[in-house]
Amino acid sequence: MPGLDPEERYACLDVLPISWESGGAATNRCECAILLEIWSSGGLLQTGMAIPEGSVLTISAPGGSVHAHVSYCEQDDYGFLVHVAVDSPEDWFPAAYQPAYLATDAVHAG
């Protein structure tokens, strides 16, 4: 999309399946997450359960799976906000994936 600065954060909205290993038992967990913000190296997901910091996620984006690590996770009024850093930015935004709904004005982190 012309005019997007991939280094900026953008408000967006998409629902993506995610999966990760949970705890020492190597149990695979999965759920759908709401993508609320996106930038070239990561994103902000809303989930219904906490995902521990450092967990490795697989995000099933329409263009293919993207691996990411949880930077941090915090509880809010609606569940959990999970900040992720993608392992391969070239497989992410804006080159390989763009959310279903994307605001073209950058979000100013504050």
Secondary structure, DSSP 8 states (H G I E B T S, - for coil): -TT--TTSEEEEEEEEEEEEEETTTTEEEEEEEEEEEEETTEEEEEESS---TT-EEEEEETTEEEEEEEEEEEEETTEEEEEEEES-GGGSTTTT---SEEEEEEE---
